[in-house]
Amino acid sequence: MARKVDDLGRIVLPAEMRKTLDISDGDYLEIVLDDERIVLQKVEDRCTFCRSTTDLRAFHGKQVCARCHRELAADTG
């Protein structure tokens, strides 16, 4: 899929991609150069499981709240 860059350097992310990646208005995307590639990655600011925005911590590369983290830790015994 290709998109044209406008005169301000903007591109439009297709709706089906935004829906698949759960990207909504106001969400932040991290922009990183990887050799000669531009990589966009959604900045997660809420729990992957319950969507809470408080007491977040990293768990296997995802943001997880304290409650869900305890539940995950209990499941892994």
N, C-alpha and C positions, 0 to 999 in steps of 0.2 A: 504494500500500500504506500502510495506517495502523496505528499501534501506540499503545496507551494508555500514558501516563506514570503510573508508580506513585507512591505517597505519598512516596517518597524521591527522586523526580525521574528515575528510571531508565526506560529503554526497552530492549526486546530487539531486536537486529538479527536479521532472519530468516536461517536457516541457509543458504539458497540465495545470499543476498547475501554472507555471510561466506565461503562457498566460492568464489564468483566473484572476490572481492577478496583471497583468500588471507589472511583475518583469522583468527587462532588465539587460543586462551586465552593471556593474558599480553601480547598485542600492544598497542601504544599507538595511540590515535586522537587526532589533533589536532582541536580543536573551535574553529571560527572563525565569527564573525558576518560575513555579507556582506549589507549593507543589512538586510533583514528576514528573511534566511535563515540557518539554522544549517547549517554545512558540516562534515561529518566526513571526515577524510582519514587514511589509515593512515600512521603514522610508520615509514618504512623504516629498519631498522637492520641490513640485510644487502644484499649485492650482488644486484641485479635478475637477474643471469644465473646465477651459480654459488652464490649464497646464503651466501658467505663473510661473516664479521662483522668482518674485520680490514682496516685500511688503506682505509677507504671514502672516496670523494670524489663530489661531484656531477657528473653528466654528463647534460645535457639534462633536468634536473629529476628524475633518478633517482639512487639510490645505486649506485655501481659500485666494485668493489675495484680495486686498483692493477693486478693482472694482467689483468683484463678490460678495464680502461681502456687499457692498452698494446695489447691486441689490437684494440680498436675504433679506436684512433688509427692503427694499422698498416693496417687495412682502408680507412680514409678517405684514406690516403696523403698 
